[in-house]
Amino acid sequence: MHRRGEPGLEAPGATPDEQLAERARDGDRAAFEELVHRHADRLYAVILRFTASADEAEEATQEAFLRAWRSIGGFEGRSQFFTWLYRIGINEAKRRAQRGSTEPSTASVEQDRVQELPDSREGPQAHAELSDLRGELQAAVRALPFKYRAPLILRDVEGLSTAQAAEIMGLREAAFKSRLHRARLAVRRALDKDYPA
Amino acid sequence: MPGQRPVTVRDRIEHRWARRRLNDYVDGGLTARQRSRVERHAGICPECGPLQRALVELVQALSQFGALPERSVAPAVITRLRGEHGPHR
């Protein structure tokens, strides 16, 4: 895997996504294929955080683009193309997560404020420790129920703005922030459990 | 809350104010003045200080996860798309 660029930003001089989407709405398949080239890998990387395997993520990514192509007539340009596309992709990932039997319960994230107990690890040592905990961090994120994992992935991993991520989730910003905060606290608590201070 | 001296009403107000803004602090959603106010409180509060640092570390660590596949999935998507009819309008 290699690092991603900024979402929603075309190369200088490139045709904006929204113009390509408009042409795709008129049946221009090449315009839509250009959108696929721009967004498929990033969308795949997002969906991979919700699926059991790389194969399933690839299949879900294909399905998301098929749905987008079939319903491109419904894209009215009121939002950025990629947020509209991600919403379709996230819904596809959610469908698959719900079909599986391993979707975690929300109870562990929504329990009382015990999860807000402070972390006593501090300073450079904590940084080194956290980098060693990469695997545990990924596991902690995977253990989150979909409704909490998605905000964390979109905002903290993918680096989208709160407004973009909230739009993808179909949430008001305040509700999105609340979920994100709970997700962060739950992940931190999970790490504390495995590696007590 | 500050632990080494008596906790005042002002301390409680600051604690509640800062705690509600820790997430926005981490996300860079505060003005410079608000950031300073959070930092001032976190510097003396045994609850908010560690929580603030832990959240900053966590978000930094999560930002390192974002990566794209070595092999692009776009060709497979396009192959599937080419088997489809045009968009519904």
Interface residues (C-beta under 8 A of the other chain):
Chain A: M1 H2 R3 R4 A24 R25 G27 R29 F32 E33 V36 H37 A40 D41 R42 Y44 A45 A54 E58 T61 Q62 F65 L66 W69 R70 S71 I72 G73 E116 P118 D119 S120 R121 E122 A126 H127 L130 S131 L133 R134 L137 Q138 V141 L152 R155 D156 V157 E158 G159 T162 K177 L180 H181 R184 V187 R188
Chain B: N23 D24 V26 D27 G29 P46 E47 C48 G49 P50 L51 R53 A54 L55 E57 L58 V59 A61 L62 S63 Q64 F65 G66 A67 L68 P69 E70 S72 V73 A74 A76 V77 I78 R80 L81 R82 E84 G86 P87 H88 R89
